[in-house]
Amino acid sequence: IETVQRFSLIEAGEKILLGVSGGPDSMAMLYLFNSIKESLKISLAVIHLNHLLRGKEADKDEMFVKEVASKLNLPFKSKRVDVKSLKIKKSLTLEEAGRKARFSFFEESLNELKGDKVALAHTADDTVETFLFNLIRGTGTRGVSGILPKGDHKVIHPMIEIWRSDIEEYLKENKIEFRIDLTNIDTTYTRNWIRHTIIPLL
């Protein structure tokens, strides 16, 4: 709530689309926002993009998020995008193709669900990783700022001042289930290498 107010991320009366993957961070965001929606005077919907990269596991993530949204009586929208095909077609890296697919999906969801903003569950840990990612790759002053509370294309990051360890504690205390994406520990991806190798060394 402090982050939302300090950076004017949400106005009363808005409809916020929560981007939920089913992982720990997004599930914490879903339950946190569901608990404060009345005090913020907002309505919610849940959106989920299936990148079709992990076969049956990705399908299970999609069904899991759909079931939780239904349980919380929240509108739900999902979409399946073949990110590998998009990568080849547009000559992009897999990460770039995924990003392109996500922002296209956000725009589509905002129009279809008449939403005002898309909330993503990036944390304080994510902004540290992004800072290092940009620094290693080479960047200007915009890149070393990490992830900003207000992103592009009506995207907001209300969890950006919360550390992942606090999220894990919240999930445990409230017995909230979540899904684990094993690709998040694959260090052939630069961000995972930074997360699991570089940051612990630093």
C-alpha positions as a printed NumPy array, in Angstrom:
array([[  0.   ,   0.   ,   0.   ],
       [  2.868,   2.378,   0.825],
       [  4.469,   1.723,  -2.566],
       [  1.156,   2.178,  -4.392],
       [  0.551,   5.503,  -2.64 ],
       [  4.108,   6.89 ,  -2.854],
       [  4.371,   6.337,  -6.607],
       [  0.667,   6.975,  -7.391],
       [  0.411,   3.577,  -9.069],
       [ -3.35 ,   3.104,  -8.686],
       [ -6.351,   5.418,  -8.496],
       [ -9.666,   4.594,  -6.805],
       [-12.164,   3.097,  -9.224],
       [ -9.576,   1.51 , -11.507],
       [ -9.617,  -2.067, -12.731],
       [ -6.244,  -3.742, -12.243],
       [ -5.281,  -6.8  , -14.258],
       [ -2.967,  -9.013, -12.224],
       [ -0.396, -10.874, -14.329],
       [ -0.245, -14.223, -12.547],
       [  2.103, -17.005, -13.638],
       [  1.321, -19.27 , -10.694],
       [  4.794, -18.807,  -9.188],
       [  5.492, -17.594,  -5.615],
       [  5.744, -13.853,  -6.343],
       [  2.616, -13.57 ,  -8.485],
       [  0.545, -15.744,  -6.143],
       [  1.544, -13.507,  -3.226],
       [  0.532, -10.454,  -5.282],
       [ -2.827, -12.044,  -6.144],
       [ -3.732, -12.765,  -2.519],
       [ -2.349,  -9.443,  -1.242],
       [ -4.385,  -7.44 ,  -3.753],
       [ -7.49 ,  -9.507,  -3.134],
       [ -7.199,  -8.638,   0.572],
       [ -6.835,  -4.864,   0.005],
       [ -9.063,  -4.284,  -3.042],
       [-11.876,  -2.815,  -0.919],
       [ -9.589,  -0.376,   0.904],
       [ -8.052,   0.73 ,  -2.419],
       [-11.549,   0.877,  -3.998],
       [-10.454,  -1.085,  -7.067],
       [-11.648,  -4.125,  -9.002],
       [ -9.406,  -6.993, -10.136],
       [ -9.029,  -9.515, -12.93 ],
       [ -6.429, -12.229, -13.434],
       [ -4.517, -12.727, -16.683],
       [ -2.127, -15.557, -17.583],
       [  0.065, -16.116, -20.646],
       [  1.084, -19.676, -21.543],
       [  4.362, -19.426, -23.513],
       [  4.076, -23.104, -24.585],
       [  7.704, -23.669, -23.556],
       [  7.249, -26.325, -20.874],
       [  4.633, -28.676, -22.289],
       [  2.258, -30.218, -19.748],
       [  3.821, -28.278, -16.875],
       [  2.868, -24.969, -18.524],
       [ -0.672, -26.275, -19.078],
       [ -0.855, -27.231, -15.382],
       [  0.248, -23.692, -14.44 ],
       [ -2.544, -22.254, -16.587],
       [ -5.195, -24.518, -15.028],
       [ -3.886, -23.813, -11.521],
       [ -4.175, -20.026, -11.975],
       [ -7.621, -20.394, -13.552],
       [ -8.866, -22.461, -10.596],
       [ -7.513, -19.979,  -8.019],
       [ -9.102, -17.027,  -9.877],
       [-12.404, -18.912,  -9.901],
       [-12.099, -19.65 ,  -6.184],
       [-11.551, -15.921,  -5.506],
       [-14.443, -14.979,  -7.849],
       [-12.175, -12.93 , -10.108],
       [-12.491, -12.646, -13.928],
       [ -9.823, -14.691, -15.718],
       [ -8.252, -14.513, -19.171],
       [ -5.47 , -16.687, -20.562],
       [ -3.777, -17.026, -23.918],
       [ -1.377, -19.515, -25.484],
       [  1.477, -18.187, -27.621],
       [  4.133, -20.301, -29.325],
       [  7.11 , -18.191, -28.244],
       [  9.664, -20.484, -29.936],
       [  7.973, -19.94 , -33.311],
       [  7.788, -16.194, -32.648],
       [ 11.528, -16.21 , -31.858],
       [ 12.343, -17.771, -35.241],
       [  9.827, -15.708, -37.2  ],
       [ 11.018, -12.355, -35.794],
       [ 14.738, -13.293, -35.434],
       [ 14.694, -12.595, -31.694],
       [ 16.233, -14.228, -28.631],
       [ 13.83 , -16.397, -26.645],
       [ 13.698, -13.765, -23.872],
       [ 12.927, -10.984, -26.389],
       [ 10.205, -13.086, -28.026],
       [  8.667, -13.783, -24.628],
       [  8.658, -10.082, -23.777],
       [  7.054,  -9.205, -27.13 ],
       [  4.35 , -11.834, -26.591],
       [  3.652, -10.591, -23.061],
       [  3.205,  -6.933, -23.982],
       [  0.954,  -7.838, -26.896],
       [ -1.127,  -9.961, -24.508],
       [ -1.287,  -7.132, -21.939],
       [ -2.612,  -4.699, -24.548],
       [ -5.188,  -7.223, -25.741],
       [ -6.288,  -7.96 , -22.162],
       [ -6.616,  -4.272, -21.223],
       [ -8.926,  -3.745, -24.201],
       [-10.979,  -6.911, -23.746],
       [-11.404,  -6.701, -19.966],
       [-11.643,  -2.892, -19.93 ],
       [ -8.698,  -2.711, -17.541],
       [ -6.753,   0.382, -16.543],
       [ -3.384,  -1.13 , -15.654],
       [ -1.489,  -4.424, -15.574],
       [  0.247,  -5.257, -12.277],
       [  3.298,  -7.523, -12.371],
       [  4.894,  -9.124,  -9.318],
       [  8.513,  -8.042,  -9.782],
       [ 10.245,  -7.742,  -6.415],
       [ 13.194,  -5.857,  -4.935],
       [ 15.32 ,  -8.918,  -5.806],
       [ 14.259,  -8.59 ,  -9.455],
       [ 15.361,  -4.968,  -9.633],
       [ 18.802,  -5.889,  -8.255],
       [ 19.085,  -8.643, -10.88 ],
       [ 17.953,  -6.263, -13.643],
       [ 20.501,  -3.644, -12.546],
       [ 23.318,  -6.218, -12.783],
       [ 21.949,  -7.669, -16.049],
       [ 21.966,  -4.218, -17.669],
       [ 25.365,  -3.329, -16.201],
       [ 26.975,  -6.498, -17.574],
       [ 25.371,  -6.038, -20.985],
       [ 26.26 ,  -2.336, -21.162],
       [ 23.748,   0.415, -20.449],
       [ 23.074,   4.088, -19.859],
       [ 21.538,   5.73 , -16.812],
       [ 18.051,   4.348, -17.592],
       [ 19.33 ,   0.772, -17.398],
       [ 21.092,   1.124, -14.046],
       [ 17.867,   2.303, -12.431],
       [ 16.636,  -1.302, -12.495],
       [ 12.873,  -1.888, -12.618],
       [ 10.82 ,   1.261, -12.005],
       [  7.504,   1.201, -10.082],
       [  5.775,   2.491, -13.232],
       [  6.702,   0.613, -16.396],
       [  5.751,   1.003, -20.047],
       [  2.362,   0.201, -21.602],
       [  0.274,   0.799, -18.426],
       [  2.362,  -1.733, -16.462],
       [  2.949,  -1.199, -12.74 ],
       [  5.188,  -3.023, -10.252],
       [  3.518,  -2.666,  -6.823],
       [  5.72 ,  -5.374,  -5.215],
       [  9.009,  -3.73 ,  -6.221],
       [  9.968,  -2.736,  -2.662],
       [  9.287,  -6.175,  -1.169],
       [ 12.117,  -8.715,  -0.853],
       [ 11.584, -12.295,  -2.006],
       [ 12.373, -13.638,   1.486],
       [  9.405, -11.664,   2.884],
       [  7.167, -13.024,   0.131],
       [  8.212, -16.589,   0.967],
       [  7.372, -15.931,   4.623],
       [  3.945, -14.488,   3.676],
       [  3.131, -17.527,   1.521],
       [  4.146, -19.903,   4.293],
       [  2.199, -18.058,   7.008],
       [ -0.956, -17.939,   4.887],
       [ -0.576, -21.479,   3.488],
       [ -0.792, -20.196,  -0.107],
       [ -0.041, -22.754,  -2.806],
       [  2.092, -21.921,  -5.83 ],
       [  3.77 , -23.561,  -8.794],
       [  7.514, -23.889,  -9.394],
       [  8.977, -23.185, -12.844],
       [ 12.168, -25.271, -13.063],
       [ 13.499, -23.1  , -15.919],
       [ 14.085, -20.427, -13.243],
       [ 17.069, -22.436, -11.983],
       [ 18.552, -23.032, -15.455],
       [ 21.763, -20.942, -15.404],
       [ 22.144, -21.016, -19.196],
       [ 19.733, -18.042, -19.016],
       [ 21.68 , -14.872, -18.133],
       [ 19.197, -13.664, -15.509],
       [ 19.274, -17.029, -13.726],
       [ 23.085, -17.051, -13.826],
       [ 23.057, -13.604, -12.152],
       [ 20.441, -14.759,  -9.603],
       [ 22.011, -18.059,  -8.622],
       [ 25.745, -17.454,  -9.195],
       [ 26.719, -13.779,  -9.306],
       [ 24.547, -12.333,  -6.502],
       [ 25.506, -15.048,  -3.968],
       [ 29.185, -14.41 ,  -4.813],
       [ 28.761, -10.664,  -4.352]])
